[in-house]
Amino acid sequence: MSDTLEIRAIVAAVLAEQQGQSKALAEEAAAAVLRAFGLDDEDHRELRADFQHLRRWRKRVEQAQSLTFKAVIGTLATGFIAVVWMGVKAFLGK
């Protein structure tokens, strides 16, 4: 029975070590990706500020796209109404 406990302890130790190595590799990979984008992974406040700025910029671009789409639709609708109105006036004017 003590052999079973010893084996379980060894397996648990090996799994814990592997998990620690996996976590270290994941952190290293994430840091490498951030450095590849020119971001300093050591300065967490600066990194957070960069991501907040990117989020605000993305939201503003999305808002501008929405407003541009609405303006284009409004312009097309106004042009269509103007064409219809001119056709009615021309038809009634003759």
SVG drawing of the C-alpha trace seen along z (x, -y; Angstrom):
<svg xmlns="http://www.w3.org/2000/svg" viewBox="-50 -72 61 74">
<polyline fill="none" stroke="black" stroke-width="0.4" points="0.0,0.0 2.9,-2.4 4.2,-1.6 0.9,-2.9 1.2,-6.1 4.8,-6.5 3.9,-6.1 1.1,-8.6 3.5,-11.1 6.0,-10.6 3.3,-11.0 2.0,-14.1 5.5,-15.6 6.1,-14.9 2.8,-16.4 3.4,-19.5 6.8,-20.0 5.4,-19.6 2.6,-22.1 5.2,-24.6 7.3,-24.1 4.2,-24.5 3.3,-27.7 6.8,-29.1 6.8,-28.2 3.4,-29.9 4.6,-33.0 7.8,-33.1 5.8,-32.7 3.4,-35.5 6.3,-37.8 8.0,-37.0 4.8,-37.9 4.5,-41.2 8.1,-42.0 7.6,-41.2 4.8,-43.8 7.2,-46.3 5.5,-46.2 7.5,-46.0 6.2,-43.0 7.9,-44.2 6.0,-47.5 2.5,-46.3 1.0,-49.8 2.3,-50.9 1.1,-47.7 -2.4,-48.2 -2.4,-51.8 -1.4,-50.7 -4.3,-48.2 -6.8,-50.7 -5.7,-53.1 -6.1,-50.5 -9.6,-49.6 -10.7,-53.3 -9.2,-53.7 -11.1,-50.6 -14.4,-51.8 -14.0,-55.2 -13.2,-53.7 -16.3,-51.4 -18.4,-54.4 -17.1,-56.4 -17.9,-53.5 -21.4,-53.4 -21.9,-57.1 -20.4,-57.0 -22.8,-54.1 -25.8,-56.1 -24.7,-59.2 -24.4,-57.2 -27.8,-55.7 -29.3,-59.1 -27.7,-60.6 -29.0,-57.8 -32.5,-58.1 -32.6,-61.8 -31.4,-61.5 -34.1,-58.9 -36.8,-61.1 -35.5,-64.1 -35.7,-62.0 -39.2,-60.8 -40.3,-64.4 -38.8,-65.8 -40.6,-63.0 -43.9,-63.8 -43.4,-67.5 -42.5,-66.8 -45.5,-64.5 -47.9,-67.0 -46.4,-70.0 -47.0,-68.8"/>
</svg>
